[in-house]
């Protein structure tokens, strides 16, 4: 099975050293947070997100499933994955502790709603948490 291990913060200590301040997104249980797995077994596609606060964001802050259409999520993800991958390839310009791994997201593949929903929400979360913009005209300040 093709597995893409995707961890924004491999070591919690690295994240804490990088953040060095209060996070704009409050977390419920900072000590032990389960990673979020984004997977489509039939496509043998998997992303594992280890980023403190994302689990809470996905369950308490993100819009519920069904709020966005799959087409909308795919369009956003195409733009944001492209920007993300460019930043991964330029570690001297962009923080390699944030942009660690390439995301193999191919527009011709139907990953399904679940994969697109979680990936989209991770990008929203990351833009807010790390105070960045991945482009595409979506304003992350809409997040509570």
ABEGO torsion letter per residue (X at the ends): XBBBBBBABABAAAAAAAAGBBBABBBABAABBBBBBBBBAAAGBBBBBBBBGAAAAAAAABBBBGABBAAAAAAAAAAAAAAAAAAAABAAABBAAABABBBBBBAABBAEAAAAAAAAAAAAAAAAAAGBBAEGGBBAAABX
